[in-house]
Every structure is written in structure tokens, then in C-alpha cells.
């Protein structure tokens, strides 16, 4: 899927984002099951936020455009959480070769 330009209005109110996401049936099962480093990145991003994110883009990928595209998906209430997680993880894997990050907040372990 190509990176799409996301307007400031869409960033502020990401109500309609399905056009930014591959259909669930087009996403490989490993991303639907949540067992990739990209799923872990998406979960940390969604649940606690990220700091010190470093992404290695694939050739031709504009990191800032890709991040706007992904942030719009993450911020939307339109798709199910499962579809959102799988789509973001899959798109991350398509646009980047590597990622390092720290969790913005530490969660309590019980």
C-alpha cells in the first residue's frame, strides 16, 4: 500500500481511515495474530506512547509522511482495534526495515 498524504484536518479528526488501511483479509496472518516486532511497536505506541523512536525507512519511503498516515489510523475509532493493530503493524513492516524505541510510560507489573 502506498503512503498517502493525510491532511491536518484528517490528523485532528481521523474519522474515516479505511482507505488508509489494507483490508483485513489482505494482511498476512502473522500480523493479525500479533506476534511480530511491528505489532509490539504498535501496541506500545497505542497503549503507553513512544519515546526515542528510530525507524530505518526502506528506499523511497518518506518517514514523516508514513508516520502521519499511521498516526491517523491509530487515532481513529472507525476500524476495530484488531484491524487497526494488524494494519499498522503490516504497514510498518512494508515501509521500514528496522525500529528501536522506548516506552513512554512504564506500566506497573502485577
N, C-alpha and C positions, 0 to 999 in steps of 0.2 A: 504494500500500500504506500502510495506517495505521501509525503509530508504536505499537509495543506496549511495555507495561511489562515490564521484564526484572528478575527478582529478583536479590538479592545472590548467591544460590546459583548461578543461571544465569551471572552475571558471572564467578564464580570457576571454574566448571566448565561452559563453554559446549559441552557435548557434542552437544546436539540443537538445531540452529538453522534447519533447513529451513523451519520455519513462520514465521521472520522474514524470509525471502527470497522474492522473486518467482521463479517457475520460469524457467529459462534461456531458454526459448522466448518468454517474455513480455517479456524485456529487449531493447530496441532494439539492433540490430547495432553501432551506433557505440560502445556501452558494452562490448560483447563484444570488439570489436577494440582497445580500449584507447586510443582517440585523442581523449579529452576531458580537460578540465582536472580533472574529477572522478576520472577514472582516475589521473591524475598525483598527485592528493591521496591517493587510496587507496594507491597504490604507495609514496609517501614515508612514509605513516603505518605501513604494514605493514613496510617494509624498514628504515627508519632512525629512525622516530619523528618527531613534530612538536613544534615549539615556536611560541609566539606565534600559535596558530590563532585566526582570527577568522572567524566564519560569520555570514552575514546570513540569518536564517530567513524563510521565506515566512509569510504571515499564518496564525496559528493553530498554528504549529509550536513545540513546547517543545524548545528546543535540548538541554537536559540529557537528556531522555527519548530524543531522537533519537540522541544520542551513545552512550548506554547500549545502545540497540538495535544500532547499527553496531559498537560495540566487541565485543559478543557474537558477531556474525558473524565479525569479523576474528580473534578469538581461538579460533575453533572449528577442529577438524581434520575435521569431518564433511563439508563440501562440498569439491569440487575447488577448487583455487586460482583457476582461470579463472571458475568460477561465483561464488566469493566476491568477486573483484575486480569483475566485471560488476555484481553485485547491490549492492555497497556504492556504487560509482560512480553507478549509476542512482538508488538511494535518496537519495544526497546531492543529485543534480540535482532530485529531486522535492520535497525538504524545504528546500532553501536556494537563494538567488539568487546568492550570491557567497561567495568564500572567499579568505583570504590566510593564508599560513603560511610558516614557515621549517623547513627540515630540521633535525632534532635533531642529527644527526651528518653530517659531510661525508665523502663516500666518496672514496677515492683514485682518481684517473683514471690509467689506464694507456695 
